[in-house]
């Protein structure tokens, strides 16, 4: 999500952030100092208002987007069944696998309304983590073919474009693949860990299983310690049955990796985490440990067991959050 910098007033770069007058505050007669709005990465990252931060500021950020957001490629989540009108397919050349390159739909950045749809679908209180994923180029909107038509979907992929996972905006299953909730897009290397090529210099990696956990990772990290969330990279393994693709293991060398272990029936989550931990130790990751939701024995607000990170994220509330913190102390470590 990008703001139109030409529409901003009092723009300066300060401590690695773009600072400007907040248009939503100005609309209400506030921000006389002209410095409430900030955009990370000198204008290329996620935006916010210093007076209206966190989950409580969601509506304020929505208004900022409405006033000065770049709307060259508008998107409104459509009802299931509406046929996509987009055409064209990008050509992607895979370097890590001899199979033909994947053919993905046209990917466009999700708008604030699209992120709100995902947030509501997952019962989270904030879009912050989704905004961070989008800013890093890891969360997209696209139309995915299934059962004879194309459906609007939220899609995760990374800069390698070797693997992409899609889910519908209304939470409905993909009927063309037997009613599964997540769809691996055609031509994908399913074992490719999405996000691994984009770890970069970040020292901390949250290794997740599945699209919802991947999308919850930065929200949880931000909520627990937003000062250091830029130092953490989420990475997604598409399912417990996959090993980490050998071509991606080098990205984890020297990193501190925390594996989020699902509380699955039959211990599938624990088996998968043990497999990934062994692979990472073999490539000399600096540190590898696990968060095991089976051992934490947490419950959602309705009393049902929490089985993964996406479930845990539903507990995050500025006024009533769980005592357990999954990443805060870990992120503080050097």
Secondary structure, 3 states (H helix, E strand, C coil): CCECHHHCCCCEEECCEEEECCHHHHHCCCCCCCCCEEEHHHHCCCEEECCECCHHHHHHHHHHHHHHECCCCCCCCCCCCCCCCCCCCCCCCCCCCCCCCCCCCCCECCCHHHHHHHHHHHCCCCCHHHHHHHHCCCEEEEEEEECCEEEEEEEECCCCCCCCEEEECCCCCEHHHCCECCEECCCCCCCCCECHHHCCCCCEEEEEECHHHHHHHHHHHHHHHHHHHHHEEEEEECCCCCCCCHHHHHHHCCCEEEEEECCCHHHHHHHHHHHHHHHHHHCCCCEEEEEEHHHHCCECCCCCECCCHHHHHCCCCCCCCCCCCCCHHHHHCC
